[in-house]
Amino acid sequence: MTATSLDSSPIVRERQFYLWLAWACVAVAFLGFAPTFWLRLGSFQAAPIIYIHALLFSAWALFFLSQCWLVARGNVMRHRAMGLLGISLATAMCIVGVLAALRAMAKAGELGVALAGREFSIVSLSAIVFFAAVVALAIANIDKPDAHKRLMFLATVSILQAAAARWFFVLFAPPETHGLSPAETAPGPVAISIGPGLLVDVLIVAAMIYDWRTRGKVHPVYLIGGPVLLVLQFIRVPLSTTSAWHAIANWVAGLAGLPPV
């Protein structure tokens, strides 16, 4: 087999495609946080946990890119060796994500909108649960590369909603809040999270189209995981106002000593 035919093989082309998807994820992550974090590091006002949260979640985008790059270069063994770092990073992200959500709930209480803070917490907390579940499935399918990489991509896209939401925050939030983290301001209605979610879902649609064009069918990870993520993005709105969610949010808030509302 010649080098040219090897370079144009379906496996190599697919690896290159996922490398480009990883670059797109990095672009969304860093450009999304640019107006409210990276470009305002000197004047940015937030609790330390918010800084840690931003750094960890940005690190995940870079980690995903590095893993795709290693596979695209054919260095699968190094890719697998880096897997333990990914597990540690994902675990830290879940912990810090909950702490950041608690900080946002506490701030909402300070601003006199505690109930709105508990309701909006469904966005971040459900995102953490989805991310953790998909990463766990990716780890369980480490010996099935086709499923593993798609699960890791799905997990990465699911947390990009927060980055995309920063542009919505800049465009529609009052000017006096632009130097603040959204976690340090009064929360808006849960429905405002739908737009950013749909925006980043375009990346999943692109991956589904690639599957269909190159394989003749869409991989089950996207056929199942894509709709689940989409439903989650919409169902948060009605669920956030239910007594069941209020009970869950109050229980989570109680872990930080916050009073129920």
MARLUMBA-999383 format. One record per residue (C-alpha): chain; residue in three letters; x, y, z. Coordinates in Angstrom, 1 decimal. Layout:
<vexgus>
+------+--------+--------+--------+--------+
! ropa ! nudren !     c1 !     c2 !     c3 !
+------+--------+--------+--------+--------+
!    A !    ala !      X !      Y !      Z !
...
+------+--------+--------+--------+--------+
</vexgus>
This chain:
<vexgus>
+------+--------+--------+--------+--------+
! ropa ! nudren !     c1 !     c2 !     c3 !
+------+--------+--------+--------+--------+
!    A !    met !    0.0 !    0.0 !    0.0 !
!    A !    thr !    1.4 !    3.4 !   -1.0 !
!    A !    ala !    1.8 !    6.3 !    1.4 !
!    A !    thr !   -0.8 !    8.2 !   -0.7 !
!    A !    ser !   -3.4 !    5.5 !   -0.4 !
!    A !    leu !   -2.7 !    5.2 !    3.3 !
!    A !    asp !   -3.1 !    8.9 !    3.8 !
!    A !    ser !   -6.5 !    8.9 !    2.0 !
!    A !    ser !   -7.9 !    5.9 !    3.8 !
!    A !    pro !  -11.3 !    6.3 !    5.5 !
!    A !    ile !   -9.8 !    5.9 !    9.0 !
!    A !    val !   -7.2 !    8.6 !    8.4 !
!    A !    arg !   -9.8 !   11.0 !    6.9 !
!    A !    glu !  -12.1 !   10.4 !    9.8 !
!    A !    arg !   -9.3 !   11.1 !   12.3 !
!    A !    gln !   -8.5 !   14.3 !   10.5 !
!    A !    phe !  -12.2 !   15.3 !   10.5 !
!    A !    tyr !  -12.3 !   14.9 !   14.3 !
!    A !    leu !   -9.2 !   16.9 !   14.7 !
!    A !    trp !  -10.9 !   19.7 !   12.9 !
!    A !    leu !  -13.9 !   19.3 !   15.1 !
!    A !    ala !  -11.6 !   19.5 !   18.1 !
!    A !    trp !  -10.2 !   22.8 !   16.8 !
!    A !    ala !  -13.8 !   24.0 !   16.4 !
!    A !    cys !  -14.5 !   23.1 !   20.1 !
!    A !    val !  -11.4 !   25.0 !   21.2 !
!    A !    ala !  -12.4 !   28.0 !   19.2 !
!    A !    val !  -15.9 !   28.0 !   20.7 !
!    A !    ala !  -14.5 !   27.6 !   24.2 !
!    A !    phe !  -11.9 !   30.4 !   24.0 !
!    A !    leu !  -13.8 !   32.8 !   21.8 !
!    A !    gly !  -16.9 !   32.3 !   23.9 !
!    A !    phe !  -15.2 !   33.1 !   27.2 !
!    A !    ala !  -13.1 !   35.9 !   25.7 !
!    A !    pro !  -15.5 !   38.8 !   26.2 !
!    A !    thr !  -16.3 !   37.9 !   29.8 !
!    A !    phe !  -13.0 !   36.3 !   31.0 !
!    A !    trp !   -9.9 !   36.1 !   28.9 !
!    A !    leu !  -10.0 !   39.7 !   27.6 !
!    A !    arg !  -11.0 !   41.0 !   31.1 !
!    A !    leu !   -8.5 !   39.2 !   33.3 !
!    A !    gly !   -7.3 !   42.5 !   34.7 !
!    A !    ser !  -10.8 !   43.8 !   35.6 !
!    A !    phe !  -12.8 !   40.6 !   35.9 !
!    A !    gln !  -14.7 !   40.3 !   39.1 !
!    A !    ala !  -15.6 !   36.9 !   40.4 !
!    A !    ala !  -15.0 !   34.5 !   43.3 !
!    A !    pro !  -11.9 !   32.3 !   43.1 !
!    A !    ile !  -14.0 !   29.2 !   42.3 !
!    A !    ile !  -15.2 !   30.9 !   39.1 !
!    A !    tyr !  -11.6 !   31.3 !   37.9 !
!    A !    ile !  -10.8 !   27.7 !   38.6 !
!    A !    his !  -14.0 !   26.6 !   36.8 !
!    A !    ala !  -13.1 !   28.6 !   33.7 !
!    A !    leu !   -9.5 !   27.3 !   33.7 !
!    A !    leu !  -10.5 !   23.6 !   34.1 !
!    A !    phe !  -13.2 !   23.7 !   31.5 !
!    A !    ser !  -10.9 !   25.5 !   29.1 !
!    A !    ala !   -8.3 !   22.9 !   29.8 !
!    A !    trp !  -10.7 !   20.2 !   28.8 !
!    A !    ala !  -11.1 !   21.7 !   25.3 !
!    A !    leu !   -7.3 !   21.7 !   24.9 !
!    A !    phe !   -7.1 !   18.1 !   26.3 !
!    A !    phe !   -9.7 !   16.9 !   23.7 !
!    A !    leu !   -7.7 !   18.7 !   21.0 !
!    A !    ser !   -4.4 !   17.1 !   22.1 !
!    A !    gln !   -6.1 !   13.6 !   22.2 !
!    A !    cys !   -7.5 !   14.0 !   18.7 !
!    A !    trp !   -4.1 !   15.3 !   17.5 !
!    A !    leu !   -2.3 !   12.3 !   18.9 !
!    A !    val !   -4.7 !    9.9 !   17.1 !
!    A !    ala !   -4.5 !   11.8 !   13.9 !
!    A !    arg !   -0.7 !   11.4 !   14.1 !
!    A !    gly !   -1.1 !    7.7 !   14.7 !
!    A !    asn !    0.2 !    7.9 !   18.3 !
!    A !    val !   -2.6 !    5.8 !   19.7 !
!    A !    met !   -0.5 !    4.5 !   22.6 !
!    A !    arg !    0.3 !    8.0 !   23.9 !
!    A !    his !   -3.3 !    8.8 !   23.4 !
!    A !    arg !   -4.3 !    6.0 !   25.7 !
!    A !    ala !   -1.6 !    6.9 !   28.3 !
!    A !    met !   -3.1 !   10.4 !   28.5 !
!    A !    gly !   -6.4 !    8.9 !   29.3 !
!    A !    leu !   -5.7 !    8.9 !   33.1 !
!    A !    leu !   -5.1 !   12.6 !   32.9 !
!    A !    gly !   -8.5 !   13.0 !   31.2 !
!    A !    ile !  -10.3 !   11.0 !   33.9 !
!    A !    ser !   -8.7 !   13.2 !   36.6 !
!    A !    leu !   -9.5 !   16.4 !   34.7 !
!    A !    ala !  -13.1 !   15.3 !   34.2 !
!    A !    thr !  -13.5 !   14.4 !   37.9 !
!    A !    ala !  -12.1 !   17.8 !   38.9 !
!    A !    met !  -14.5 !   19.6 !   36.5 !
!    A !    cys !  -17.5 !   17.9 !   38.0 !
!    A !    ile !  -16.5 !   18.8 !   41.5 !
!    A !    val !  -15.7 !   22.4 !   40.6 !
!    A !    gly !  -18.8 !   22.6 !   38.5 !
!    A !    val !  -21.0 !   21.9 !   41.5 !
!    A !    leu !  -19.0 !   24.3 !   43.6 !
!    A !    ala !  -19.4 !   27.0 !   40.9 !
!    A !    ala !  -23.2 !   26.3 !   40.8 !
!    A !    leu !  -23.3 !   26.7 !   44.6 !
!    A !    arg !  -21.5 !   30.0 !   44.3 !
!    A !    ala !  -24.0 !   31.2 !   41.8 !
!    A !    met !  -26.9 !   30.2 !   44.0 !
!    A !    ala !  -25.3 !   32.0 !   47.0 !
!    A !    lys !  -24.8 !   35.1 !   44.9 !
!    A !    ala !  -28.5 !   35.0 !   43.7 !
!    A !    gly !  -29.5 !   34.9 !   47.4 !
!    A !    glu !  -27.3 !   37.9 !   48.1 !
!    A !    leu !  -29.0 !   39.8 !   45.3 !
!    A !    gly !  -32.5 !   38.9 !   46.6 !
!    A !    val !  -33.4 !   36.5 !   43.8 !
!    A !    ala !  -32.7 !   33.2 !   45.6 !
!    A !    leu !  -35.5 !   31.3 !   44.0 !
!    A !    ala !  -34.4 !   32.3 !   40.5 !
!    A !    gly !  -30.9 !   31.2 !   41.4 !
!    A !    arg !  -32.2 !   27.7 !   42.4 !
!    A !    glu !  -34.2 !   27.4 !   39.3 !
!    A !    phe !  -31.4 !   28.5 !   37.0 !
!    A !    ser !  -29.0 !   26.0 !   38.7 !
!    A !    ile !  -30.8 !   23.3 !   36.7 !
!    A !    val !  -28.7 !   24.4 !   33.7 !
!    A !    ser !  -25.3 !   23.9 !   35.2 !
!    A !    leu !  -26.1 !   21.0 !   37.4 !
!    A !    ser !  -27.8 !   19.0 !   34.7 !
!    A !    ala !  -24.9 !   19.8 !   32.3 !
!    A !    ile !  -22.5 !   18.4 !   34.8 !
!    A !    val !  -24.6 !   15.2 !   35.2 !
!    A !    phe !  -24.8 !   14.8 !   31.4 !
!    A !    phe !  -21.0 !   15.4 !   31.0 !
!    A !    ala !  -20.1 !   13.0 !   33.7 !
!    A !    ala !  -22.4 !   10.2 !   32.3 !
!    A !    val !  -21.1 !   10.6 !   28.8 !
!    A !    val !  -17.5 !   10.6 !   29.9 !
!    A !    ala !  -18.1 !    7.5 !   32.0 !
!    A !    leu !  -19.6 !    5.8 !   28.9 !
!    A !    ala !  -16.6 !    6.8 !   26.9 !
!    A !    ile !  -14.3 !    5.2 !   29.4 !
!    A !    ala !  -16.4 !    2.1 !   29.4 !
!    A !    asn !  -16.1 !    2.0 !   25.6 !
!    A !    ile !  -12.4 !    2.6 !   25.4 !
!    A !    asp !  -11.9 !   -0.6 !   23.5 !
!    A !    lys !  -14.5 !    0.5 !   20.9 !
!    A !    pro !  -12.7 !    3.5 !   19.2 !
!    A !    asp !  -15.7 !    4.5 !   17.0 !
!    A !    ala !  -18.0 !    4.8 !   20.1 !
!    A !    his !  -15.3 !    6.2 !   22.4 !
!    A !    lys !  -14.3 !    9.2 !   20.3 !
!    A !    arg !  -17.9 !   10.1 !   19.5 !
!    A !    leu !  -18.8 !    9.9 !   23.2 !
!    A !    met !  -15.8 !   12.2 !   24.1 !
!    A !    phe !  -16.9 !   14.6 !   21.4 !
!    A !    leu !  -20.5 !   14.6 !   22.6 !
!    A !    ala !  -19.3 !   15.3 !   26.2 !
!    A !    thr !  -17.1 !   18.1 !   24.9 !
!    A !    val !  -19.9 !   19.8 !   23.0 !
!    A !    ser !  -22.3 !   19.5 !   25.9 !
!    A !    ile !  -20.1 !   21.8 !   28.0 !
!    A !    leu !  -19.6 !   24.4 !   25.2 !
!    A !    gln !  -23.1 !   25.7 !   25.9 !
!    A !    ala !  -21.6 !   27.8 !   28.7 !
!    A !    ala !  -19.0 !   29.4 !   26.4 !
!    A !    ala !  -21.6 !   30.2 !   23.7 !
!    A !    ala !  -23.9 !   31.7 !   26.4 !
!    A !    arg !  -21.2 !   34.3 !   27.2 !
!    A !    trp !  -21.8 !   36.0 !   23.9 !
!    A !    phe !  -25.6 !   36.1 !   24.6 !
!    A !    phe !  -24.7 !   37.6 !   28.0 !
!    A !    val !  -22.6 !   40.3 !   26.4 !
!    A !    leu !  -25.2 !   41.1 !   23.8 !
!    A !    phe !  -28.3 !   41.2 !   26.0 !
!    A !    ala !  -27.1 !   41.8 !   29.6 !
!    A !    pro !  -27.0 !   45.4 !   31.0 !
!    A !    pro !  -23.7 !   47.1 !   30.2 !
!    A !    glu !  -22.8 !   47.5 !   33.9 !
!    A !    thr !  -22.6 !   43.7 !   34.2 !
!    A !    his !  -20.2 !   43.1 !   31.3 !
!    A !    gly !  -17.1 !   43.0 !   33.6 !
!    A !    leu !  -18.7 !   40.4 !   35.8 !
!    A !    ser !  -19.0 !   36.7 !   35.5 !
!    A !    pro !  -22.7 !   35.6 !   34.8 !
!    A !    ala !  -22.3 !   33.7 !   38.1 !
!    A !    glu !  -21.9 !   37.1 !   39.8 !
!    A !    thr !  -25.1 !   38.6 !   38.4 !
!    A !    ala !  -28.8 !   38.0 !   38.9 !
!    A !    pro !  -29.8 !   34.9 !   36.9 !
!    A !    gly !  -32.1 !   35.3 !   33.9 !
!    A !    pro !  -34.9 !   32.9 !   32.9 !
!    A !    val !  -33.9 !   29.3 !   32.2 !
!    A !    ala !  -35.2 !   29.7 !   28.7 !
!    A !    ile !  -32.2 !   31.9 !   27.7 !
!    A !    ser !  -30.0 !   28.8 !   27.9 !
!    A !    ile !  -31.8 !   27.2 !   24.8 !
!    A !    gly !  -30.2 !   29.5 !   22.2 !
!    A !    pro !  -26.6 !   28.8 !   23.2 !
!    A !    gly !  -27.3 !   25.1 !   23.4 !
!    A !    leu !  -28.8 !   24.9 !   19.9 !
!    A !    leu !  -25.8 !   27.0 !   18.6 !
!    A !    val !  -23.2 !   24.4 !   19.7 !
!    A !    asp !  -25.4 !   21.5 !   18.7 !
!    A !    val !  -24.5 !   22.4 !   15.1 !
!    A !    leu !  -21.2 !   20.7 !   15.7 !
!    A !    ile !  -23.0 !   17.4 !   16.5 !
!    A !    val !  -25.1 !   17.8 !   13.4 !
!    A !    ala !  -21.9 !   18.2 !   11.4 !
!    A !    ala !  -20.6 !   15.0 !   12.8 !
!    A !    met !  -23.8 !   13.2 !   12.0 !
!    A !    ile !  -23.7 !   14.4 !    8.4 !
!    A !    tyr !  -20.1 !   13.2 !    8.1 !
!    A !    asp !  -21.2 !    9.8 !    9.4 !
!    A !    trp !  -24.0 !    9.6 !    6.9 !
!    A !    arg !  -21.9 !   10.7 !    4.0 !
!    A !    thr !  -18.9 !    8.4 !    4.8 !
!    A !    arg !  -20.6 !    5.4 !    6.4 !
!    A !    gly !  -24.1 !    5.5 !    5.0 !
!    A !    lys !  -25.6 !    5.7 !    8.5 !
!    A !    val !  -25.3 !    7.8 !   11.7 !
!    A !    his !  -23.5 !    6.2 !   14.6 !
!    A !    pro !  -25.8 !    5.2 !   17.5 !
!    A !    val !  -23.9 !    7.5 !   19.9 !
!    A !    tyr !  -25.3 !   10.5 !   17.9 !
!    A !    leu !  -28.7 !    8.9 !   17.2 !
!    A !    ile !  -29.2 !    8.4 !   21.0 !
!    A !    gly !  -26.9 !   11.0 !   22.6 !
!    A !    gly !  -27.8 !   13.9 !   20.3 !
!    A !    pro !  -31.6 !   13.7 !   21.0 !
!    A !    val !  -31.0 !   13.2 !   24.7 !
!    A !    leu !  -28.9 !   16.4 !   24.9 !
!    A !    leu !  -31.5 !   18.3 !   22.8 !
!    A !    val !  -34.3 !   17.2 !   25.0 !
!    A !    leu !  -32.3 !   18.1 !   28.1 !
!    A !    gln !  -31.8 !   21.6 !   26.8 !
!    A !    phe !  -35.5 !   22.1 !   26.3 !
!    A !    ile !  -36.9 !   20.2 !   29.3 !
!    A !    arg !  -34.9 !   22.3 !   31.8 !
!    A !    val !  -37.3 !   25.1 !   31.3 !
!    A !    pro !  -40.5 !   23.5 !   32.6 !
!    A !    leu !  -38.7 !   21.3 !   35.1 !
!    A !    ser !  -36.9 !   24.3 !   36.7 !
!    A !    thr !  -40.2 !   25.6 !   38.2 !
!    A !    thr !  -41.4 !   22.3 !   39.6 !
!    A !    ser !  -41.5 !   21.5 !   43.3 !
!    A !    ala !  -39.3 !   18.4 !   42.6 !
!    A !    trp !  -36.5 !   20.5 !   41.2 !
!    A !    his !  -36.9 !   23.1 !   44.0 !
!    A !    ala !  -36.4 !   20.2 !   46.4 !
!    A !    ile !  -33.3 !   19.0 !   44.6 !
!    A !    ala !  -31.8 !   22.4 !   44.3 !
!    A !    asn !  -32.5 !   23.2 !   48.0 !
!    A !    trp !  -30.8 !   19.9 !   48.9 !
!    A !    val !  -27.7 !   20.7 !   46.8 !
!    A !    ala !  -27.7 !   24.3 !   48.2 !
!    A !    gly !  -27.9 !   22.8 !   51.7 !
!    A !    leu !  -24.5 !   21.1 !   51.1 !
!    A !    ala !  -23.0 !   24.6 !   51.3 !
!    A !    gly !  -25.1 !   25.7 !   54.2 !
!    A !    leu !  -27.5 !   27.8 !   52.1 !
!    A !    pro !  -31.0 !   28.1 !   53.5 !
!    A !    pro !  -33.9 !   26.6 !   51.5 !
!    A !    val !  -36.2 !   28.8 !   49.5 !
+------+--------+--------+--------+--------+
</vexgus>
